[in-house]
Amino acid sequence: MKHLPSLDRRRFLTRSLGIGTLIAAPALLGACTRTEIGANGPAGDADLLARLRKQGHVRVGFAGEAPYGFQDGGELAGEAPTLHREIFTALGIPELRPTLTEFGALIPGLLAGRFDVVSAGMAITPGRCAKVAFSEPEFVSPTALMVREGNPEGLSDLASCAAAKARVGVLTAAVEGGYAKAAGVPDGSVVTVGKQQDGLDALLAGRIDALALTGISLRWLARTNRGAAVQVLEPFIPEIDGVEQYSPGGAVFRPGATTLRDAFNAELIKITGDPRRYVELIGKYGFTEREVPPRTLRTTDLCTA
């Protein structure tokens, strides 16, 4: 199996809100942002699953980034909370108690015992694996192109952009710039933009012919710009030197919470192994069968890539 996770996809995410599954009462979002001290701290992670079942709730940290985990009208929504609610309910833990924090504070907060699980679609990377325990992948993030309506250049992937001498928009310092160059798009045809909306605006103005990002992010961008004369093409897996570039994400646990992590994985695999159920749960956030992780893509491999 060839795979290599992207280092981070946080620069790709929009913070605009969408329609989400109602998971937590608004009062909980405010009341549960403080640290709970005591039995739920990291010292007793070996029996964390049993304690969570007994108390009936799990504390989750999220970073307020759509479509992965965010507040919608004061309630918790997004890919990760929706999947995690389904999984924890199956484990006999029906309630998610959320803590909103900055993305960079999620792992420190988890390790400090502020919450029990990170529910934010965090990318699985070797550096993070050295600090925490990831679930198996919840999704992969194939790359896609946004083009003007009707796809006038007849594009399909980055190789087609190179062949058509198309101008490709990428976010500043994002991995798609490297993907474009590896596919043969010359430096002069790779146009950097500061944020997603800048890319869509440049596309509509004719300054670029395609915008390259993850398919998830592009579909969300199109959704938050309803009526714009653009379309998102089918996702594809780019390669660099023959290595497929996946961007997998998952739930995050403290290193000692292996019983909870393993029970979580057992339920997660039931969902990712059933693409129809997967899309029914999180399709509203732009996830399709193309984002279902391949059975051969394992966290153990990603952590050592």
Salt bridges, closest charged atoms under 4 A:
ASP8 OD2 - ARG128 NH2 2.97
ASP45 OD2 - ARG254 NE 2.78
ASP47 OD1 - ARG51 NE 2.99
GLU65 OE1 - ARG10 NH1 2.25
GLU65 OE2 - ARG15 NH2 3.49
GLU86 OE2 - ARG277 NH2 3.04
GLU95 OE2 - ARG97 NE 3.00
ASP116 OD1 - ARG59 NH2 2.94
ASP116 OD1 - ARG254 NH2 3.65
GLU136 OE2 - ARG298 NH2 3.10
GLU138 OE2 - HIS84 NE2 2.35
ASP187 OD1 - LYS181 NZ 3.66
ASP198 OD1 - LYS195 NZ 3.18
ASP209 OD1 - ARG148 NH2 3.24
ASP209 OD1 - ARG167 NH2 3.13
GLU234 OE1 - ARG290 NH1 3.46
ASP262 OD1 - ARG261 NE 2.75
GLU267 OE2 - LYS270 NZ 3.15
GLU291 OE1 - ARG219 NH2 2.79
